[in-house]
C-alpha cells in the first residue's frame, strides 16, 4: 500500500509540473515576458509536498526575488562583472534579508536572484522586471494547481500509521499478559523493554505523520471529511500516549517483581487477564476511521476501574504487595485517561 501511495504522489507531481509549466509559460508570454521560462521555473520550485508549504515557499521566493532585484537591477549595469563584485552584492543582499529576520529560504532566493540578474541583465534589460512578474505568475499557478488538481492529502497514510500503532500497543500488552501468566521467572524483561523502545519510535512516528497530514489539508478545498477524521485521530492519540506510559511503567514494576519471585498463581491469572482486557481496548481503536469505537463500553470500563480500585490495599506492606499496588495504581491511572 505504501509503494502504491508513493507512486500515486509521484504521478500527481508529474502531471502538475507538466500542466503547470505549460500554462505558466503561455501566461508569461501573454503578458509580454521575454523570459517566459522563469514562470515554470518558479512553479516547479513551489510545488512542495503540501499546499501550506507551497504557499510559504512561494511567499519567501517572491520576497527574496524582490530584494534581489531592487538591490541589483540598477547597480549591475554600472559595475564591471567579476566574481568579487558578485560576492559583495550577495553579501549585501543576503545580509539585508538576515537583518530583516527573514526565513533562510528567502536568503537562498535573494542570492539566486542576484546571481541571475548579474548574469543576464547586461544582455537583456527586461530581465529584472520579467523575473518579478514571471515569478508571481509561476507562484499563483503553482498554488492553484496544487489546490485544484489532486490536492495533497496524507489522511490515508495517517490512518495506516495510527492503525499500526494501536495494533502494536495491543500486542505489547498481550505480550505482558503472556509474560505474567506463562513465562514468569524466565528473565523476559529485557526483551519486553526492547519492544517498548520500538513502541516509542512508532508512537513518535505516528505523531509526525498526523501533523504532516493535518498540514496537508490546510487550504485544501475538498478536505472537510478528512479533517474530521484527523481530528478524531488527534484526540485518540492522548490514549495512545497514556497507553505507552502505562506499559513503560508496568514493565519496570514487573521486572523488579520478577526478581522477588513472589507471584502467586491467582495473581498471575488476575494480572494477566487485566492486561488482556486492555489489549482488546487498544486493538478496537483501529476502527475509529469507520466510527466503530463502541466495542469498549463505558459501563465495562467503569466496572473494571471499580474492580481494580477494590483490589488496592490501603496500607501496603513492604513485600511483593508493593509491586501489586504499583500495578493497580498504574492501571487505575490509565483507565482514567481512556
VEXVEX-181037 format. One record per residue (C-alpha): residue in three letters; x, y negated, z. Coordinates in pm, 1 decimal, always signed. Example, Ala and Ser with C-alpha at 12.3 -4.5 7.8 and 13.67 -1.06 7.14 Angstrom:
BEGIN
r ALA | u +1230.0 | v +450.0 | w +780.0
r SER | u +1367.0 | v +106.0 | w +714.0
***
This chain:
BEGIN
r UNK | u +0.0 | v +0.0 | w +0.0
r UNK | u +284.7 | v -239.2 | w +81.4
r UNK | u +452.7 | v -174.6 | w -253.8
r UNK | u +123.9 | v -244.9 | w -433.3
r UNK | u +76.7 | v -567.0 | w -235.7
r UNK | u +428.0 | v -687.5 | w -321.2
r UNK | u +368.7 | v -604.0 | w -687.7
r UNK | u +41.0 | v -799.2 | w -681.1
r UNK | u +215.6 | v -1102.1 | w -527.6
r UNK | u +485.4 | v -1092.5 | w -795.3
r UNK | u +225.9 | v -1058.1 | w -1072.5
r UNK | u +36.5 | v -1356.3 | w -934.0
r UNK | u +356.1 | v -1563.8 | w -921.9
r UNK | u +445.7 | v -1468.3 | w -1280.5
r UNK | u +110.2 | v -1589.1 | w -1410.9
r UNK | u +117.0 | v -1906.4 | w -1202.6
r UNK | u +464.5 | v -2004.3 | w -1324.9
r UNK | u +380.7 | v -1930.7 | w -1687.7
r UNK | u +44.2 | v -2107.8 | w -1696.4
r UNK | u +157.3 | v -2393.2 | w -1472.3
r UNK | u +473.5 | v -2458.1 | w -1672.1
r UNK | u +281.6 | v -2473.8 | w -1999.9
r UNK | u +16.2 | v -2708.3 | w -1859.3
r UNK | u +260.9 | v -2938.6 | w -1678.5
r UNK | u +483.5 | v -2966.8 | w -1988.7
r UNK | u +188.1 | v -3069.5 | w -2205.8
r UNK | u +56.8 | v -3315.0 | w -1946.1
r UNK | u +401.6 | v -3474.4 | w -1914.1
r UNK | u +421.9 | v -3516.8 | w -2292.1
r UNK | u +69.1 | v -3656.4 | w -2292.1
r UNK | u +165.5 | v -3936.9 | w -2052.1
r UNK | u +468.4 | v -4022.6 | w -2268.2
r UNK | u +756.9 | v -3849.0 | w -2093.6
r UNK | u +1077.3 | v -3798.1 | w -2290.9
r UNK | u +1187.6 | v -3529.7 | w -2045.6
r UNK | u +881.0 | v -3302.5 | w -2006.9
r UNK | u +1091.8 | v -3014.6 | w -1870.7
r UNK | u +1107.8 | v -3199.1 | w -1538.7
r UNK | u +738.7 | v -3128.9 | w -1471.9
r UNK | u +757.7 | v -2746.7 | w -1495.3
r UNK | u +1085.1 | v -2762.9 | w -1301.8
r UNK | u +901.7 | v -2922.3 | w -1009.6
r UNK | u +614.1 | v -2678.8 | w -1047.3
r UNK | u +840.9 | v -2372.7 | w -1030.5
r UNK | u +1022.7 | v -2503.8 | w -721.4
r UNK | u +699.4 | v -2599.4 | w -545.4
r UNK | u +530.1 | v -2258.8 | w -580.6
r UNK | u +608.7 | v -2148.8 | w -225.3
r UNK | u +463.9 | v -1836.5 | w -51.9
r UNK | u +167.1 | v -2028.7 | w +96.0
r UNK | u -31.2 | v -2335.5 | w -8.7
r UNK | u +67.3 | v -2513.3 | w +311.8
r UNK | u +437.4 | v -2453.2 | w +241.4
r UNK | u +390.2 | v -2569.6 | w -118.8
r UNK | u +231.7 | v -2896.2 | w -4.5
r UNK | u +508.4 | v -2964.7 | w +246.5
r UNK | u +780.8 | v -2878.5 | w -4.3
r UNK | u +610.3 | v -3095.9 | w -267.4
r UNK | u +598.0 | v -3392.2 | w -29.4
r UNK | u +967.4 | v -3350.3 | w +51.3
r UNK | u +1051.3 | v -3324.8 | w -318.3
r UNK | u +864.8 | v -3644.4 | w -404.9
r UNK | u +1021.0 | v -3837.5 | w -115.5
r UNK | u +1369.9 | v -3708.4 | w -195.6
r UNK | u +1328.2 | v -3787.2 | w -564.0
r UNK | u +1206.4 | v -4140.4 | w -487.6
r UNK | u +1503.1 | v -4212.3 | w -257.8
r UNK | u +1750.0 | v -4074.7 | w -510.9
r UNK | u +1600.2 | v -4274.8 | w -799.2
r UNK | u +1580.8 | v -4601.9 | w -603.0
r UNK | u +1940.8 | v -4569.5 | w -486.5
r UNK | u +2095.7 | v -4451.1 | w -812.2
r UNK | u +1898.3 | v -4568.4 | w -1117.8
r UNK | u +2034.0 | v -4925.1 | w -1129.1
r UNK | u +2378.7 | v -4864.8 | w -982.7
r UNK | u +2475.6 | v -4580.0 | w -1213.8
r UNK | u +2460.2 | v -4790.0 | w -1528.6
r UNK | u +2722.3 | v -5028.2 | w -1384.0
r UNK | u +2968.4 | v -4774.4 | w -1247.6
r UNK | u +3236.9 | v -4561.9 | w -1405.2
r UNK | u +3130.9 | v -4198.9 | w -1389.5
r UNK | u +3361.0 | v -3971.3 | w -1189.5
r UNK | u +3337.6 | v -3725.9 | w -903.9
r UNK | u +3438.2 | v -3977.4 | w -635.8
r UNK | u +3157.9 | v -4219.1 | w -727.6
r UNK | u +2912.9 | v -3929.7 | w -735.0
r UNK | u +3026.2 | v -3821.9 | w -387.7
r UNK | u +2984.8 | v -4173.8 | w -247.6
r UNK | u +2634.0 | v -4203.5 | w -394.4
r UNK | u +2534.9 | v -3867.1 | w -248.8
r UNK | u +2680.5 | v -3962.5 | w +87.6
r UNK | u +2483.5 | v -4287.1 | w +92.4
r UNK | u +2155.9 | v -4132.4 | w -27.8
r UNK | u +2158.3 | v -3828.7 | w +197.8
r UNK | u +2268.7 | v -4035.0 | w +496.4
r UNK | u +1969.5 | v -4266.6 | w +444.5
r UNK | u +1741.2 | v -3962.4 | w +445.5
r UNK | u +1911.5 | v -3836.9 | w +762.7
r UNK | u +1880.5 | v -4179.8 | w +925.2
r UNK | u +1507.5 | v -4176.0 | w +846.2
r UNK | u +1493.5 | v -3833.9 | w +1021.0
r UNK | u +1353.0 | v -3664.7 | w +713.8
r UNK | u +1344.5 | v -3288.1 | w +665.0
r UNK | u +1653.1 | v -3103.1 | w +540.7
r UNK | u +1462.6 | v -3023.7 | w +219.9
r UNK | u +1449.1 | v -3399.1 | w +147.0
r UNK | u +1829.2 | v -3419.0 | w +173.5
r UNK | u +1862.5 | v -3149.1 | w -92.3
r UNK | u +1617.3 | v -3329.2 | w -321.7
r UNK | u +1799.4 | v -3661.9 | w -276.1
r UNK | u +2132.8 | v -3501.6 | w -366.6
r UNK | u +1983.9 | v -3319.9 | w -666.9
r UNK | u +1816.7 | v -3635.4 | w -797.8
r UNK | u +2136.2 | v -3841.3 | w -761.8
r UNK | u +2333.8 | v -3575.0 | w -949.1
r UNK | u +2087.7 | v -3554.0 | w -1240.4
r UNK | u +2037.9 | v -3927.9 | w -1273.7
r UNK | u +2413.9 | v -3981.8 | w -1251.5
r UNK | u +2449.2 | v -3734.8 | w -1539.6
r UNK | u +2157.1 | v -3823.5 | w -1767.7
r UNK | u +2066.2 | v -4188.3 | w -1707.1
r UNK | u +2351.4 | v -4318.7 | w -1928.1
r UNK | u +2224.0 | v -4120.9 | w -2225.4
r UNK | u +1854.8 | v -4182.3 | w -2161.9
r UNK | u +1740.2 | v -4499.4 | w -1992.5
r UNK | u +1396.6 | v -4347.0 | w -1924.7
r UNK | u +1526.3 | v -4051.8 | w -1728.1
r UNK | u +1483.5 | v -4204.2 | w -1379.5
r UNK | u +1121.5 | v -4311.3 | w -1442.7
r UNK | u +1037.9 | v -3980.1 | w -1612.8
r UNK | u +1182.1 | v -3792.3 | w -1319.2
r UNK | u +941.9 | v -3957.6 | w -1074.5
r UNK | u +635.3 | v -3923.3 | w -1299.3
r UNK | u +710.3 | v -3568.2 | w -1409.4
r UNK | u +786.2 | v -3460.5 | w -1051.8
r UNK | u +443.9 | v -3585.3 | w -942.4
r UNK | u +277.7 | v -3408.3 | w -1237.5
r UNK | u +452.8 | v -3079.0 | w -1158.7
r UNK | u +369.2 | v -3107.2 | w -789.9
r UNK | u -1.9 | v -3174.0 | w -847.8
r UNK | u -41.7 | v -2891.2 | w -1097.1
r UNK | u +153.9 | v -2650.7 | w -871.3
r UNK | u -79.3 | v -2718.4 | w -577.5
r UNK | u -394.5 | v -2695.7 | w -790.0
r UNK | u -288.8 | v -2366.8 | w -948.4
r UNK | u -186.1 | v -2227.1 | w -609.9
r UNK | u -527.9 | v -2315.1 | w -467.8
r UNK | u -744.2 | v -2203.1 | w -758.9
r UNK | u -557.7 | v -1915.6 | w -926.5
r UNK | u -506.2 | v -1614.8 | w -695.4
r UNK | u -454.5 | v -1826.6 | w -378.8
r UNK | u -206.3 | v -1667.3 | w -132.5
r UNK | u -379.3 | v -1450.3 | w +127.5
r UNK | u -193.7 | v -1225.7 | w +373.7
r UNK | u -502.8 | v -1114.2 | w +566.4
r UNK | u -475.0 | v -758.0 | w +439.3
r UNK | u -112.1 | v -737.2 | w +545.0
r UNK | u -201.9 | v -873.9 | w +889.5
r UNK | u -482.7 | v -616.7 | w +921.6
r UNK | u -245.0 | v -331.2 | w +842.6
r UNK | u +14.5 | v -458.9 | w +1089.7
r UNK | u -246.7 | v -500.3 | w +1364.0
r UNK | u -383.2 | v -150.6 | w +1299.1
r UNK | u -32.7 | v -5.1 | w +1317.4
r UNK | u +36.4 | v -185.5 | w +1646.4
r UNK | u -290.9 | v -65.1 | w +1801.4
r UNK | u -209.4 | v +291.7 | w +1699.7
r UNK | u +145.4 | v +264.1 | w +1837.2
r UNK | u +16.4 | v +132.3 | w +2170.1
r UNK | u -232.3 | v +418.0 | w +2184.5
r UNK | u +32.6 | v +676.2 | w +2100.6
r UNK | u +269.9 | v +538.5 | w +2365.2
r UNK | u +0.9 | v +561.2 | w +2634.5
r UNK | u -73.2 | v +915.3 | w +2521.7
r UNK | u +298.6 | v +991.3 | w +2547.0
r UNK | u +296.9 | v +862.0 | w +2905.2
r UNK | u -0.3 | v +1083.3 | w +2984.2
r UNK | u +179.3 | v +1386.1 | w +2839.4
r UNK | u +491.9 | v +1299.0 | w +3037.6
r UNK | u +297.6 | v +1284.9 | w +3365.4
r UNK | u +83.1 | v +1594.4 | w +3309.8
r UNK | u +315.7 | v +1831.3 | w +3124.2
r UNK | u +676.4 | v +1707.8 | w +3125.5
r UNK | u +724.8 | v +1568.8 | w +3473.6
r UNK | u +1075.9 | v +1617.8 | w +3607.8
r UNK | u +1238.4 | v +1661.8 | w +3265.9
r UNK | u +1402.4 | v +1318.1 | w +3261.3
r UNK | u +1192.7 | v +1185.9 | w +2976.0
r UNK | u +1203.7 | v +824.7 | w +3099.0
r UNK | u +1489.5 | v +712.6 | w +2872.8
r UNK | u +1315.1 | v +848.5 | w +2563.0
r UNK | u +995.6 | v +666.0 | w +2654.5
r UNK | u +1187.0 | v +343.0 | w +2719.0
r UNK | u +1331.5 | v +365.7 | w +2367.0
r UNK | u +977.3 | v +390.5 | w +2229.0
r UNK | u +873.3 | v +93.0 | w +2440.7
r UNK | u +1153.5 | v -113.3 | w +2280.5
r UNK | u +1021.1 | v -15.6 | w +1936.3
r UNK | u +676.4 | v -116.5 | w +2052.6
r UNK | u +806.3 | v -464.0 | w +2145.2
r UNK | u +955.5 | v -504.6 | w +1797.2
r UNK | u +624.7 | v -405.7 | w +1640.1
r UNK | u +439.7 | v -648.9 | w +1867.1
r UNK | u +664.5 | v -940.6 | w +1768.2
r UNK | u +642.9 | v -848.7 | w +1400.6
r UNK | u +262.5 | v -841.0 | w +1413.9
r UNK | u +257.4 | v -1185.5 | w +1576.6
r UNK | u +476.2 | v -1326.0 | w +1299.0
r UNK | u +262.6 | v -1168.2 | w +1026.1
r UNK | u -57.8 | v -1304.8 | w +1183.7
r UNK | u +98.9 | v -1650.8 | w +1197.4
r UNK | u +200.6 | v -1629.0 | w +829.9
r UNK | u -145.4 | v -1503.0 | w +736.4
r UNK | u -309.2 | v -1795.8 | w +917.0
r UNK | u -83.5 | v -2041.9 | w +735.1
r UNK | u -158.6 | v -1872.3 | w +402.8
r UNK | u -528.8 | v -1955.7 | w +445.1
r UNK | u -466.0 | v -2323.3 | w +513.7
r UNK | u -604.6 | v -2529.5 | w +223.0
r UNK | u -743.8 | v -2206.9 | w +72.5
r UNK | u -1091.1 | v -2299.5 | w -62.2
r UNK | u -1228.9 | v -1943.1 | w -52.5
r UNK | u -1092.1 | v -1813.4 | w +275.5
r UNK | u -1374.9 | v -1867.1 | w +525.2
r UNK | u -1443.9 | v -1496.1 | w +579.7
r UNK | u -1076.8 | v -1411.1 | w +619.5
r UNK | u -1024.9 | v -1697.9 | w +864.2
r UNK | u -1292.5 | v -1542.5 | w +1086.4
r UNK | u -1121.5 | v -1202.7 | w +1064.8
r UNK | u -781.2 | v -1350.6 | w +1152.9
r UNK | u -924.7 | v -1544.8 | w +1447.0
r UNK | u -1055.2 | v -1215.7 | w +1585.0
r UNK | u -713.8 | v -1057.9 | w +1544.9
r UNK | u -554.9 | v -1352.7 | w +1725.2
r UNK | u -793.4 | v -1307.1 | w +2019.7
r UNK | u -731.9 | v -932.1 | w +2032.0
r UNK | u -355.5 | v -991.7 | w +2037.3
r UNK | u -396.5 | v -1100.9 | w +2400.2
r UNK | u -499.2 | v -742.8 | w +2476.6
r UNK | u -201.1 | v -613.6 | w +2281.7
r UNK | u +31.3 | v -832.3 | w +2490.5
r UNK | u -132.6 | v -709.0 | w +2810.8
r UNK | u -100.8 | v -350.0 | w +2689.1
r UNK | u +269.4 | v -385.9 | w +2619.1
r UNK | u +340.1 | v -549.6 | w +2957.2
r UNK | u +145.4 | v -272.7 | w +3128.2
r UNK | u +337.1 | v +5.0 | w +2953.6
r UNK | u +670.8 | v -165.9 | w +3019.1
r UNK | u +599.1 | v -192.3 | w +3393.3
r UNK | u +446.6 | v +154.9 | w +3424.6
r UNK | u +747.8 | v +323.1 | w +3264.0
r UNK | u +975.6 | v +167.6 | w +3524.5
r UNK | u +744.6 | v +287.7 | w +3803.4
r UNK | u +719.7 | v +639.2 | w +3662.7
r UNK | u +1098.2 | v +667.2 | w +3623.5
r UNK | u +1150.9 | v +580.5 | w +3991.0
r UNK | u +865.8 | v +807.3 | w +4092.2
r UNK | u +1012.8 | v +1097.9 | w +3895.3
r UNK | u +1339.8 | v +1061.8 | w +4086.9
r UNK | u +1146.1 | v +1116.6 | w +4410.8
r UNK | u +992.5 | v +1428.7 | w +4256.2
r UNK | u +677.4 | v +1385.3 | w +4463.6
r UNK | u +378.9 | v +1404.5 | w +4229.9
r UNK | u +101.7 | v +1648.3 | w +4315.8
r UNK | u -99.3 | v +1841.4 | w +4057.8
r UNK | u -407.7 | v +1635.7 | w +4137.6
r UNK | u -212.0 | v +1311.1 | w +4089.9
r UNK | u -75.9 | v +1437.4 | w +3759.0
r UNK | u -425.2 | v +1510.3 | w +3634.4
r UNK | u -568.4 | v +1185.4 | w +3766.6
r UNK | u -297.3 | v +951.8 | w +3633.4
r UNK | u -274.4 | v +1134.3 | w +3301.3
r UNK | u -648.7 | v +1106.3 | w +3244.9
r UNK | u -644.9 | v +732.3 | w +3321.4
r UNK | u -368.5 | v +684.2 | w +3063.8
r UNK | u -567.5 | v +884.1 | w +2807.3
r UNK | u -869.4 | v +657.9 | w +2856.4
r UNK | u -654.6 | v +350.0 | w +2798.6
r UNK | u -503.2 | v +519.2 | w +2493.8
r UNK | u -851.3 | v +565.4 | w +2346.9
r UNK | u -928.6 | v +198.7 | w +2407.9
r UNK | u -632.8 | v +73.8 | w +2202.7
r UNK | u -699.1 | v +331.0 | w +1931.4
r UNK | u -1053.6 | v +190.6 | w +1899.4
r UNK | u -914.0 | v -162.2 | w +1844.8
r UNK | u -807.4 | v -57.2 | w +1494.8
r UNK | u -1166.8 | v -104.8 | w +1378.9
r UNK | u -1214.8 | v -472.8 | w +1461.1
r UNK | u -1194.4 | v -581.7 | w +1096.3
r UNK | u -1520.8 | v -397.0 | w +1033.5
r UNK | u -1664.6 | v -510.5 | w +1365.3
r UNK | u -1651.1 | v -160.9 | w +1518.5
r UNK | u -1528.5 | v -255.6 | w +1863.2
r UNK | u -1821.2 | v -120.2 | w +2061.6
r UNK | u -1660.4 | v +217.4 | w +2140.9
r UNK | u -1519.6 | v +68.6 | w +2456.6
r UNK | u -1835.3 | v -22.6 | w +2650.9
r UNK | u -1818.9 | v -295.3 | w +2911.0
r UNK | u -2002.2 | v -68.5 | w +3152.1
r UNK | u -1739.2 | v +204.0 | w +3112.2
r UNK | u -1460.1 | v -46.5 | w +3165.9
r UNK | u -1626.1 | v -173.5 | w +3482.8
r UNK | u -1675.8 | v +179.7 | w +3614.4
r UNK | u -1311.7 | v +268.0 | w +3552.2
r UNK | u -1199.0 | v -53.4 | w +3721.6
r UNK | u -1413.6 | v +19.3 | w +4029.2
r UNK | u -1284.7 | v +375.0 | w +4034.0
r UNK | u -923.5 | v +263.4 | w +4026.8
r UNK | u -980.8 | v -2.4 | w +4290.6
r UNK | u -1135.6 | v +252.0 | w +4526.5
r UNK | u -823.6 | v +467.2 | w +4499.3
r UNK | u -587.8 | v +190.3 | w +4608.9
r UNK | u -490.8 | v +227.8 | w +4978.1
r UNK | u -494.7 | v -90.6 | w +5178.8
r UNK | u -171.5 | v -19.5 | w +5362.6
r UNK | u +71.2 | v +184.5 | w +5155.0
r UNK | u +326.4 | v +385.6 | w +5348.9
r UNK | u +692.0 | v +395.7 | w +5239.1
r UNK | u +661.4 | v +718.0 | w +5040.2
r UNK | u +556.4 | v +826.1 | w +4692.0
r UNK | u +225.7 | v +642.8 | w +4757.9
r UNK | u +409.4 | v +317.2 | w +4693.5
r UNK | u +452.5 | v +425.6 | w +4332.2
r UNK | u +91.3 | v +534.5 | w +4312.3
r UNK | u -22.5 | v +197.6 | w +4444.1
r UNK | u +200.5 | v +24.6 | w +4186.6
r UNK | u +42.5 | v +234.9 | w +3911.9
r UNK | u -310.2 | v +139.4 | w +4013.1
r UNK | u -225.4 | v -227.0 | w +4067.8
r UNK | u -79.7 | v -249.4 | w +3716.1
r UNK | u -378.9 | v -61.7 | w +3572.3
r UNK | u -623.5 | v -290.9 | w +3751.1
r UNK | u -435.2 | v -595.3 | w +3621.2
r UNK | u -453.7 | v -458.2 | w +3268.5
r UNK | u -827.1 | v -384.5 | w +3288.0
r UNK | u -895.5 | v -742.6 | w +3393.1
r UNK | u -724.9 | v -859.9 | w +3071.9
r UNK | u -914.1 | v -626.5 | w +2838.2
***
